[in-house]
Amino acid sequence: MTALPVSPPASTERTKTRLLELVKRHGPQTAQDLAARLEVSIPAARRHLCDLQDQGLLEARTERPGGRGRPQHVFALTERGEAAFPKTYSSLCVDVLRHIEALYGEDAVLQVLSARNAEIAARLQPELPLDRPLGERVQALVARLNEHGFDAAAGQEGEGWTFTQHNCPNLTVARHYAQLCAAELSLYTELLQVPIRRETRIACGQGRCHYRVG
């Protein structure tokens, strides 16, 4: 009689899910970092990482931390791994924008996104009045982003503020149309009424979108 396949224990699957969430939230990680965050041994972490690589959810690559120092072996999400997290729009929006671009030119895509921004700004601006401290406005914006699946967090560095998006719910569209990312940056600048600089971008293969405010 043929033996039935044995399903992995639920705890193993939970650990793998947590591992994927850590890579999603913190960007490419070493096996040592992941083991420490999961509070498991490095060999145990490596076994889970190998399984996730075999499933096509993670890939191994070599990076220099912060662009400096000795190269490190890190694990990052593949496109399949990214697809395991919530996304919106995707193929329908790409098709619509592609037809707009074909019919009316590249500038028409930016005009459509700008019109969308104007509508969003009009809706959110009353929640971010300029008489409130900048930190409160940043946190209010982050709260709104989280309602739409961005997994965002605000932080303070010295006297300045930053905020980070650990998920891009519009990733498929953003990879096809950089205008979407440009429109988002313009929207955040308009809402907060201060200069904002994007330092990293998920659509470029980085682990997060990180913004410096002011």
Secondary structure as GFF3:
##gff-version 3
##sequence-region A 1 214
A	DSSP	alpha_helix	10	26	.	.	.	ID=ss1
A	DSSP	alpha_helix	31	38	.	.	.	ID=ss2
A	DSSP	alpha_helix	42	54	.	.	.	ID=ss3
A	DSSP	beta_strand	58	63	.	.	.	ID=ss4
A	DSSP	three_ten_helix	65	67	.	.	.	ID=ss5
A	DSSP	beta_strand	72	77	.	.	.	ID=ss6
A	DSSP	alpha_helix	79	83	.	.	.	ID=ss7
A	DSSP	alpha_helix	91	104	.	.	.	ID=ss8
A	DSSP	alpha_helix	106	124	.	.	.	ID=ss9
A	DSSP	three_ten_helix	125	127	.	.	.	ID=ss10
A	DSSP	alpha_helix	134	147	.	.	.	ID=ss11
A	DSSP	beta_strand	152	157	.	.	.	ID=ss12
A	DSSP	beta_strand	160	165	.	.	.	ID=ss13
A	DSSP	alpha_helix	171	176	.	.	.	ID=ss14
A	DSSP	alpha_helix	178	192	.	.	.	ID=ss15
A	DSSP	beta_strand	196	200	.	.	.	ID=ss16
A	DSSP	three_ten_helix	202	204	.	.	.	ID=ss17
A	DSSP	beta_strand	209	213	.	.	.	ID=ss18
###
